[in-house]
Amino acid sequence: MLKVDDLVLNPFKAVILDDIAIIADLHLGYENVLQNTGISIPTVQIGEILENVKKLIEVGVNTLVINGDVKHEFSQNLPVEWKDVKALLSMVTERVEKTIIVRGNHDNFLPSIVRKYRNVEMVDVFEISDYAVFHGHIKVKFDAEKMIIAHEHPAIKLRDEIGGSYKYSCFIRFDEIIVIPAFSPLMRGTDIISNPDFMSPLLKGRDVELAEVYAIEDDIVSLGTVAEIKRALL
């Protein structure tokens, strides 16, 4: 774990503030979407996601915030999505006092599943301390001075001296904005060096070279800014 200002960056791809953990981009049911396009893949990620959420809660979390894209399909609730979302929420609601789901661009039909759980709340933005937590795909109104967003699935690809390449999920920071990585093990992330253009309107026009990078392996490793990483790779 690594503390950045008053936030703790956790290797389970979470930001922790006091007893609140924030994760994002689970994309449950992604396998079902692939199956419907003719790609045969077993339902594999829910087991890993449940195990990692359990381990995250065990560090002393009483509130879990899921910052968007709980499920994957835009246009309906697929059978695997129903099953996986219910498995997640049933497990989480037994272990934390409160669960907050911040709407993401993939969560159009999620309320029909969530409404069955009394201590789960869906919001467009969640404000805590000095931070506004929102997915980042659209602009929202808030009063906080700092932001925690998702949506980008940030990662960084590095090569070693013999030509091997490794991609690491990462947190990135621009002064007042922290971008958290995808919690889904199937979303390997977008390399911010080779793909420097952001999707979020909040980040449009930002110079990616100024982004501070915190890579995730067994722990959190501060790599400096993208500009510093590029110079080191020359």
C-alpha positions in Angstrom: 0.0 0.0 0.0 1.1 3.6 -0.6 -0.3 6.8 0.9 -0.8 9.7 -1.5 -1.9 12.8 0.4 -4.8 11.4 2.7 -5.6 8.5 0.4 -4.2 5.0 0.6 -3.6 3.2 -2.7 -4.2 -0.5 -2.2 -2.8 -3.3 -4.5 -6.4 -4.7 -4.8 -6.9 -1.7 -7.1 -8.7 0.3 -4.5 -8.4 3.8 -3.0 -9.0 3.8 0.7 -10.0 6.8 2.7 -10.5 6.1 6.5 -12.8 3.1 6.5 -14.2 3.7 2.9 -12.8 1.7 0.0 -13.4 2.8 -3.6 -13.1 0.4 -6.6 -14.4 0.6 -10.1 -15.0 -1.0 -13.5 -15.9 -4.6 -12.5 -17.6 -5.3 -15.8 -19.4 -8.3 -14.5 -20.9 -10.4 -17.2 -18.3 -9.6 -19.7 -17.9 -13.3 -20.5 -21.6 -13.5 -21.4 -21.2 -10.6 -23.9 -18.3 -12.4 -25.5 -20.3 -15.6 -25.7 -23.1 -13.8 -27.5 -20.6 -12.7 -30.2 -19.4 -16.3 -30.7 -16.3 -16.2 -28.5 -16.3 -19.1 -26.2 -15.0 -18.2 -22.7 -16.0 -19.6 -19.3 -17.3 -17.4 -16.6 -14.1 -16.9 -14.7 -13.8 -13.4 -13.2 -16.5 -13.4 -10.6 -14.6 -15.8 -8.3 -11.4 -13.7 -8.4 -13.5 -10.5 -7.9 -15.3 -11.9 -4.9 -12.1 -13.1 -3.3 -10.3 -9.8 -3.8 -13.3 -7.8 -2.5 -13.3 -10.0 0.7 -9.6 -9.4 1.2 -10.1 -5.7 0.7 -12.9 -5.5 3.2 -10.7 -7.4 5.8 -8.3 -4.4 6.1 -11.1 -2.6 8.0 -13.6 -1.3 5.4 -17.1 -0.4 6.6 -18.3 1.3 3.3 -17.6 0.0 -0.2 -18.0 2.5 -3.1 -18.1 1.0 -6.6 -17.3 3.8 -8.9 -19.2 2.7 -12.0 -19.5 -0.1 -14.5 -20.5 -2.8 -12.1 -21.8 -4.7 -15.2 -20.8 -4.8 -18.8 -23.7 -4.9 -21.2 -25.3 -1.5 -22.0 -28.7 -2.5 -23.4 -30.0 -5.1 -21.0 -29.3 -7.3 -18.0 -27.8 -10.5 -19.3 -28.3 -13.8 -17.4 -24.6 -14.0 -16.2 -24.8 -10.3 -15.1 -27.9 -11.0 -12.9 -26.1 -14.0 -11.4 -22.8 -12.3 -10.8 -24.1 -8.9 -9.6 -26.4 -10.7 -7.1 -23.4 -12.9 -5.9 -21.3 -9.7 -5.4 -24.0 -7.7 -3.6 -25.1 -10.6 -1.4 -21.6 -11.1 -0.2 -20.7 -7.4 0.2 -23.9 -6.5 2.1 -23.1 -9.2 4.7 -19.7 -7.7 5.4 -20.0 -3.9 5.2 -22.4 -1.4 6.7 -23.1 0.4 3.5 -22.5 0.0 -0.3 -22.6 2.9 -2.7 -22.8 2.4 -6.4 -21.8 5.4 -8.5 -23.5 5.1 -11.9 -21.2 4.4 -14.8 -21.9 4.4 -18.5 -22.4 0.6 -18.5 -25.0 0.6 -15.6 -28.2 1.6 -17.5 -30.2 -1.4 -16.4 -28.4 -2.1 -13.0 -31.1 -0.4 -10.8 -33.5 -3.3 -11.4 -31.0 -5.6 -9.7 -29.8 -3.2 -7.0 -33.3 -2.3 -5.7 -33.6 -5.7 -4.1 -30.9 -4.7 -1.6 -31.9 -2.2 1.2 -28.4 -1.0 2.2 -27.2 -0.4 -1.4 -27.6 3.1 -2.8 -27.1 4.3 -6.4 -25.9 7.8 -7.0 -24.4 10.0 -9.7 -21.7 11.4 -7.5 -20.6 10.5 -3.9 -18.8 13.2 -1.9 -16.6 12.4 1.1 -14.2 14.7 2.9 -12.5 16.8 0.2 -13.3 14.3 -2.6 -16.0 13.9 -5.2 -16.2 10.3 -6.4 -17.8 9.9 -9.9 -17.2 7.6 -12.9 -15.9 10.3 -15.2 -17.8 9.5 -18.5 -19.9 12.6 -18.1 -19.6 15.9 -16.2 -21.4 16.1 -12.9 -22.0 18.8 -10.3 -20.1 18.7 -6.9 -18.7 20.9 -4.3 -15.5 19.0 -3.4 -12.1 20.3 -4.5 -10.6 16.9 -5.4 -11.9 14.1 -7.6 -11.6 10.3 -7.8 -12.7 9.0 -11.1 -12.5 5.7 -13.1 -13.6 4.9 -16.7 -10.1 5.1 -18.3 -8.8 1.6 -17.1 -5.2 3.1 -16.9 -2.3 0.8 -17.4 1.4 1.1 -18.3 3.4 -1.2 -20.6 7.1 -1.4 -19.9 9.9 -3.4 -21.7 12.9 -5.0 -20.2 16.4 -5.0 -21.6 15.9 -8.2 -23.6 12.7 -7.0 -25.2 10.0 -8.6 -23.0 7.0 -6.4 -22.3 4.9 -6.3 -19.2 1.6 -4.4 -18.7 0.7 -3.2 -15.2 -2.6 -1.7 -14.1 -2.0 1.6 -12.4 -3.4 4.6 -10.7 -2.6 8.0 -12.2 -2.8 11.4 -10.7 -3.1 14.9 -12.1 -2.9 17.3 -9.1 -6.5 17.2 -7.9 -7.6 14.1 -9.8 -6.9 10.5 -9.0 -7.9 7.9 -11.7 -8.3 4.4 -10.4 -7.7 1.2 -12.5 -10.3 -1.4 -13.5 -11.0 -4.0 -10.8 -12.0 -6.6 -13.4 -9.1 -9.1 -14.0 -10.3 -9.3 -17.7 -9.8 -5.6 -18.3 -6.1 -5.4 -18.7 -6.2 -1.6 -19.2 -5.1 1.0 -21.7 -1.4 1.8 -21.9 -1.1 5.5 -21.2 2.2 5.8 -23.0 1.1 4.4 -26.4 -2.5 5.6 -26.0 -2.2 9.0 -24.4 -5.7 10.3 -25.4 -8.3 10.2 -22.6 -12.0 9.3 -22.9 -13.3 11.3 -19.9 -14.3 14.9 -20.7 -12.7 15.8 -17.4 -9.3 14.8 -18.7 -9.6 16.0 -22.3 -6.7 18.4 -23.1 -4.6 17.2 -20.1 -1.0 16.5 -21.0 -0.5 12.8 -20.2 3.2 13.4 -19.6 2.3 15.3 -16.4 0.4 12.3 -15.0 2.0 10.7 -11.9 2.0 6.9 -12.3 1.5 4.4 -9.5 1.9 0.9 -10.8 0.4 -2.2 -9.2 2.2 -5.5 -8.9 2.4 -7.2 -5.5 2.4 -3.7 -4.0 2.1 -0.1 -5.2 5.2 1.4 -6.9 5.6 5.1 -7.6 7.1 5.4 -11.1 7.2 9.2 -11.3 5.5 11.1 -14.2 4.9 9.8 -17.6 7.6 12.2 -18.9 10.1 10.8 -16.4 9.2 7.2 -17.4 9.7 8.0 -21.1 13.2 9.6 -20.4 14.2 6.5 -18.4 13.2 4.2 -21.2 15.3 6.0 -23.8 
